[in-house]
């Protein structure tokens, strides 16, 4: 659900603001959300408190996205003009 929410929330934001779709460029966006979702699922299967699951998933997604923005980390694009 986190990946779906981030995907369609990002699309709605970009459409309403009239900007280029964030999902259509090389930025780490959905990948970080997917990593947070997998972390949440992994922690929830270990039997921890729901608070730890949520906090762990959020922190992984947030930190990865923040690092991608700060260090300009992007996904490879084989279609980009050289």
C-alpha positions in Angstrom: 0.0 0.0 0.0 2.9 2.4 0.7 4.2 2.0 -2.9 0.7 2.6 -4.4 0.1 5.6 -2.1 3.4 7.2 -3.0 3.0 6.5 -6.7 -0.4 7.9 -7.1 0.2 10.7 -4.6 3.2 11.8 -6.6 1.3 11.7 -9.8 -1.6 13.7 -8.4 0.9 16.3 -7.0 2.7 16.6 -10.3 -0.6 16.9 -12.3 -2.1 19.5 -10.0 1.1 21.5 -10.0 1.5 21.2 -13.8 5.1 19.9 -13.5 6.9 17.0 -15.1 6.0 13.7 -13.6 8.6 12.7 -11.0 7.9 9.1 -11.8 9.1 9.5 -15.4 12.6 10.6 -14.6 15.7 9.0 -13.0 15.0 10.1 -9.4 14.9 7.5 -6.7 11.3 7.8 -5.7 9.3 4.5 -5.9 12.5 2.5 -5.2 12.9 4.1 -1.8 9.2 3.5 -0.9 9.5 -0.1 -1.9 12.6 -0.5 0.4 10.6 1.1 3.2 7.7 -1.3 2.6 9.9 -4.3 2.5 11.5 -3.2 5.8 8.1 -2.8 7.3 7.0 -6.2 6.2 10.3 -7.8 7.4 9.9 -6.3 10.8 6.3 -7.2 11.1 7.1 -10.9 10.5 9.6 -10.8 13.3 6.8 -10.1 15.8 7.9 -6.7 17.0 5.5 -4.0 18.2 3.6 -2.3 15.4 5.3 1.0 16.3 8.7 -0.4 15.6 7.6 -1.8 12.2 6.2 1.6 11.2 9.1 3.6 12.4 11.6 1.2 10.8 9.9 1.3 7.4 9.5 5.1 7.5 13.1 5.7 8.5 14.5 3.5 5.7 12.3 5.2 3.0 13.0 8.7 4.4 16.8 8.2 4.8 17.2 6.7 1.3 15.1 9.4 -0.3 17.0 12.2 1.6 20.4 10.7 0.6 19.3 10.4 -3.0 18.3 14.1 -3.0 21.4 15.3 -1.1 23.9 13.3 -3.2 22.0 13.5 -6.5 21.7 9.7 -6.8 19.7 8.7 -9.8 18.6 5.5 -11.5 20.4 4.6 -14.7 18.6 5.6 -17.8 19.7 3.7 -20.9 17.5 6.0 -23.1 19.2 9.3 -22.1 20.9 11.1 -24.9 24.6 11.2 -24.5 
